């Protein structure tokens, strides 16, 4: 459980810093963009961009930063850093993995994109239509996995599946909530 708390604490601190920085920068330097906006919209935008920047930082950190210096994948050949077999990693976690590690990886990959599914259509009305949201979500998740492969992390089709599932759950939650804008 301490590993889970460490991840959550890191994410929370990073989000708070980014949220505050974005809010201050937007209020101080981009006042002209706020004409006709409401406090609720400004808070939603700050949440979205705080989340988005935190997500990018978290997703593109090296494995050694996330899991410690013993995990170095960039030295492995690309073929060994790729899993293109659906559900292979999930089955491996369930069969052989430590339950905490499995939960962090499986649930973490779902939970990390739920806010994207909620906030993206709130901030950008263009993405309220499902097909636009879904195509953007899929392309974004695939792009993230490809970038991770390039920077020395791994590409895993299970991450694509779980991240897409999380985004879809967020989108469903967004669709089920009453509109405030």
N, C-alpha and C positions, 0 to 999 in steps of 0.2 A: 504493500500500500504506500510506502514512502515514495516510491518512484512515481506513482500516479499523482500524489500530492505535489511533487516537485514539478511535473509537467503542468499541472493546473496553476500552480503559483507563478511559474514562468510566464504562462500565457496571460494570466490576469494582470501581472505587472506590466508586461509588454503592451497589452491592450489599453490599460489606463494611461500609460505614457503617450501612446500614439493618439488616443482619443483626445487627450488634453492638448497635445501639440496641434492636431488638426483643427480643433475648435478655436484655439487662439489664433492660428494663422488665418483661418477663414474669417473670423470676426475682425481681425486687425487689417488684413490686406485685401480681402475680397468682399467688402461691404456691398459693392455695386451688384454682386450676384444674388444678394439677399432681398432685393426689392420684390415685394409681393409674396414673400415667403412667411411662413408661420414659425413659431418657436418649435412646434412639433416636427415640422419638416427639417429644420436646422439640426435638431437633436438626432433625427433619423439619419440625416446625411453624415453627421459626425460619427454616429455608431457604424454606419456602413463603411466609411473610409477608414475609421479606426480598426474595424474588423479586417478589412481588405489588406491594409498595410501589415497588420500583425500576421495575417495568414501568409502573405508573401514572405515575410521574414522567417516565419516558422518553417514553411515548406522548403525554403532554399538554404537553410542552415546545413552545415555538413553533418554527417552521421556522428562524427566524433564529438561535435558540440552537443548533440542531442543525447547520445547514449554513452559518451565517454570515449577516451582515446583508444580503447581496445577495438572499437568498431571502425575499421578503415576499409571502405569499399572501393574507393577510386583507384586502387592499385589492381583490382581484379579486371579481367577482360570484360568488355561490354556484354558478351554473350552470357557470362556468369552473373551479371547484374540485372538480367531481364527475366521476368516470368510472364510468359504469354499464354499460359494454360489457365483458363478461368477456374477459380475456386481452389487452386493448388495451395496457395499460401494459407488460405483460411482453413483448409483441411489439415495442413501441417501444424498450424497453431493449435487447433482443437485436439489433434492426436498427440503431439509431442511437447507442446509449449507450456510454459508456466502460465497459470490461469490469469495472473495479473498482466503479464506481458501480452497475452492473447487479447484480453479485454481492452488494453490501451491501444493496441493496433487495430483491432476490428471495430470496436465502438468509436475509437478516436477518429478513424477514417470516415465514419458516418456522421458523427457529431460535428466535425470540423467544418462541414459544408452546409449544415442546416441553416445557420444565419444567412448564408448567401442566398438560399432559396426564399427566405423571408424578406431580406432587405433589398435585394436587387430590384424586384418589381415595385417596391415601395418608393425607391429613390428614382428609378427610371421607368416611367409608365410604358415605354416601348416593350418592356419585358413582361408585361401583364399577360400577354397572349402566350399560351403554353408552348407553342411550337418555337417561338423566338427564344423563350427562356431555355427550353430543352436543348436546342441546337447550341446556344451560347454556353450552357453548362457543360455539355459533352466536349465541345471544342476546348473550353478552358481547362477541364480536368485532364484531357489528353495532352494539351500543351504543358501543363505543370509536370506531368510524368516524363515527357520528353526532355524538358529542361533539367529535371532532377537527374536523368541519365547522363546528360551532357556535363553537369557539374560534379559528377562522381558519386551520385547516390544511385538508387535502383529504380527501375521501371517495372511496375507490377500491375498486371491487368486487374487483379483483385482490388487494388487501390482505386482504379478507375471505376469499377463496379460500386464499391462502397462509397466513394465520394459522390458519385452520381445519385446513388440512393439517398444519401444525406441531403443533397440539393433538392431532390424531388420531395422528400418529406418536409423540408422547409417551405417549398412552393405550395404544397398542399395546406400546410398550416397557414400560410399567407392567404390562400383562397378561402379558408374557413373563418378567418377573422373579419369582423366588421370594418369597413373602410373609414378612415379618419381624415383622408386628404381630399 
